[in-house]
């Protein structure tokens, strides 16, 4: 039996200012019930407002809020303030008013792909990378569960093939994705007897600023050539394509909570 997305939902998505985060925010918003709340989070406040505007063009019957957050410095207390503030701004809508709480942990950075694993030795850089890509995600997820303790929850971690397979030059990205995915697999096991559904979704190689950066700076010639060829032949996935597949997967729900599902599966 598929998942009905047309419920009154509190929907939060990180990295909603561009790329697949923006596309997912717009497309998921089309499915939600009237009076749902959509919370868009990213560093770029101006770009977030553009995403908000695009959503409201189609859905004037939902509330869209934006919060500019630097995930390299964000802590649990800041996320708690954002969650509480978003409810207050909606005429003090109560947690119990929602049929579902839905979070997509999408925000992430690729790290330095110009160095090999043996050359990335600065622990302060590693700490900053993990705070941005792992620690802040864990903190946000924890506060999300505190605010919605008994609401049926849908938790999505945007992962990657890099989280399960090693790629040269991608030591930051691969290790960060692996750590984050395992965290959500543990969460799924712990929540298996609750109304919480967890999915690790790998969207595939997408024509975004991130893959442009990787193609430009990676020391992995095979990866560079692969991305270059995909762009030249226009076979690299688009944000619209992977978002459509993502929504289809949710509506089908033919997976065990905590599963890793790739676009190409």
C-alpha positions in Angstrom: 0.0 0.0 0.0 1.4 3.4 -1.0 2.1 6.4 1.1 -0.5 9.1 0.9 1.4 12.4 0.8 -1.9 14.4 0.8 -2.1 14.9 4.5 -1.8 17.9 6.7 1.9 18.0 7.1 4.7 19.8 8.8 7.4 19.5 6.0 11.0 20.6 6.6 13.8 20.4 4.0 17.4 21.5 4.2 19.4 22.7 1.3 16.2 24.1 -0.3 17.8 27.0 -2.1 19.0 25.2 -5.2 19.5 21.9 -6.9 17.6 18.8 -5.9 16.6 20.4 -2.6 14.8 23.2 -4.3 13.2 20.8 -6.8 12.0 18.4 -4.0 10.6 21.3 -2.0 8.5 22.5 -4.9 7.3 19.1 -6.0 6.5 17.7 -2.5 4.6 20.9 -1.7 2.2 20.2 -4.6 1.2 16.9 -2.9 0.4 18.3 0.6 -2.9 19.0 2.1 -4.3 22.5 2.6 -2.9 24.3 5.7 0.3 22.3 5.7 3.5 24.1 6.8 6.6 24.1 4.7 9.9 25.1 6.3 12.8 25.8 3.9 16.3 25.8 5.3 19.6 26.8 3.7 22.4 29.3 4.0 21.4 31.5 1.1 18.4 33.6 2.3 17.8 35.3 -1.1 17.7 32.0 -3.0 15.4 30.5 -0.3 12.9 33.3 -0.9 12.9 32.4 -4.6 12.0 28.8 -3.7 9.3 30.1 -1.5 7.9 32.2 -4.2 7.8 29.3 -6.7 5.9 27.2 -4.2 3.4 29.9 -3.3 2.7 30.5 -7.0 1.2 27.0 -7.1 0.1 26.6 -3.5 -1.4 29.7 -1.8 -3.2 27.5 0.6 0.0 26.4 2.5 2.3 28.3 4.8 5.9 28.6 3.6 8.7 29.8 5.9 12.4 30.3 5.3 15.3 30.1 7.7 18.9 31.0 6.8 21.2 28.6 8.6 25.0 28.0 8.5 25.2 24.3 9.1 28.9 24.5 9.8 28.1 26.3 13.1 24.5 25.3 13.8 23.7 23.6 17.1 20.6 21.8 18.5 19.4 24.9 20.3 19.2 26.9 17.1 17.2 24.1 15.4 14.8 24.0 18.4 14.3 27.7 18.1 13.5 27.4 14.4 11.0 24.6 14.9 9.2 26.4 17.7 9.3 29.7 15.8 7.7 28.1 12.7 4.8 26.9 14.8 4.3 30.3 16.5 4.3 32.1 13.1 1.3 29.9 12.0 -1.1 31.3 14.6 0.4 28.9 17.2 -0.6 25.8 15.3 -0.3 22.9 17.7 1.8 19.8 17.0 -1.2 17.6 17.3 -2.8 19.4 14.4 -0.5 17.6 11.9 -1.2 14.2 10.4 2.5 13.8 9.5 5.9 15.3 10.2 8.1 15.1 7.2 11.8 16.0 7.1 14.3 15.7 4.2 17.9 16.0 5.2 19.3 17.1 1.9 21.9 19.8 2.6 25.5 18.7 2.1 28.9 19.7 0.7 31.4 17.6 -1.3 34.6 18.6 0.4 38.1 19.0 -1.1 38.3 16.6 -4.1 41.7 17.9 -5.2 43.6 15.8 -2.7 44.0 12.1 -2.0 43.0 10.5 1.2 46.6 10.4 2.5 46.9 14.1 2.0 43.9 15.4 3.9 45.4 15.7 7.4 44.1 19.0 8.8 41.7 17.9 11.6 40.1 21.3 11.8 39.0 21.0 8.2 37.6 17.5 9.0 35.8 18.9 12.0 34.2 21.7 9.9 33.2 19.2 7.2 31.6 16.7 9.7 29.8 19.5 11.5 28.2 20.7 8.3 27.4 17.3 6.9 26.9 15.0 9.8 26.7 16.6 13.2 24.2 19.3 12.2 22.0 16.7 10.5 22.0 14.6 13.7 21.2 17.6 15.9 18.3 18.8 13.6 16.9 15.3 13.5 16.9 15.0 17.2 15.1 18.3 17.7 12.6 17.3 15.1 11.7 14.2 17.0 11.5 16.1 20.3 9.0 18.6 18.8 6.9 15.8 17.1 7.3 12.9 19.5 4.0 11.1 18.7 3.3 12.4 15.2 3.8 9.8 12.4 7.1 10.8 10.9 8.7 10.4 7.4 12.5 10.9 7.6 14.5 11.1 4.4 18.3 11.2 4.2 19.7 12.2 0.9 22.6 9.9 0.5 24.8 8.7 -2.4 26.4 5.7 -4.0 29.5 7.3 -2.4 28.1 6.3 1.0 28.4 2.6 0.1 31.3 2.5 -2.4 34.7 4.2 -2.3 35.7 6.7 -5.0 39.2 8.1 -5.4 39.5 11.8 -4.3 36.1 11.6 -2.4 37.4 10.8 1.1 35.4 13.7 2.7 32.2 13.0 0.8 32.3 9.2 0.9 33.1 9.0 4.6 30.5 11.7 5.5 27.8 10.0 3.5 28.6 6.6 5.0 28.5 8.0 8.6 25.2 9.8 8.0 23.6 6.8 6.3 24.5 4.5 9.1 23.1 6.9 11.6 19.7 6.8 9.9 19.9 3.0 9.6 20.3 2.8 13.4 17.4 5.3 13.7 15.2 3.0 11.6 16.0 0.0 13.7 15.3 1.9 16.9 12.0 3.2 15.5 10.8 0.0 13.8 7.8 -0.4 16.2 6.7 3.2 15.8 5.0 5.3 13.1 8.3 6.4 11.7 9.5 5.6 8.2 13.1 6.2 7.2 14.6 6.2 3.8 18.2 6.7 2.5 17.7 8.0 -1.0 20.6 8.2 -3.5 19.6 10.5 -6.3 22.3 9.6 -8.7 24.7 11.9 -10.5 22.8 15.1 -11.2 23.6 18.2 -13.3 24.1 20.6 -10.4 26.8 22.9 -9.1 28.2 20.0 -7.0 28.9 17.8 -9.9 30.3 20.8 -11.8 32.7 21.3 -8.9 33.7 17.7 -8.8 34.3 17.6 -12.5 36.5 20.7 -12.4 38.6 19.9 -9.3 38.8 16.1 -8.8 42.1 14.3 -9.2 40.1 11.2 -10.2 40.4 11.2 -14.0 37.8 8.5 -14.4 35.2 10.4 -12.5 36.1 13.6 -14.3 35.7 11.9 -17.7 32.5 10.2 -16.7 30.8 13.5 -15.7 32.3 15.3 -18.7 30.8 12.7 -21.0 27.4 12.7 -19.3 27.2 16.5 -19.7 28.3 16.5 -23.3 25.9 13.7 -24.2 23.1 15.1 -22.0 22.7 11.8 -20.2 23.4 13.2 -16.7 20.2 13.2 -14.6 18.3 16.4 -13.9 16.8 17.4 -10.6 13.3 16.9 -12.0 14.1 13.3 -13.0 15.4 12.2 -9.7 12.7 14.1 -7.8 10.0 12.3 -9.8 11.6 9.0 -9.0 11.9 9.9 -5.3 8.2 10.8 -5.1 7.2 7.6 -6.9 9.3 5.5 -4.4 7.5 7.2 -1.5 4.1 6.6 -3.0 4.9 3.0 -3.6 6.6 2.3 -0.2 8.0 -1.0 -1.4 11.0 -0.9 0.9 12.0 -1.6 4.5 12.5 1.4 6.8 16.1 2.4 6.7 16.7 1.0 3.2 19.2 2.5 0.8 17.5 3.1 -2.6 19.4 4.4 -5.6 17.7 6.2 -8.5 19.0 3.4 -10.7 17.6 0.6 -8.6 
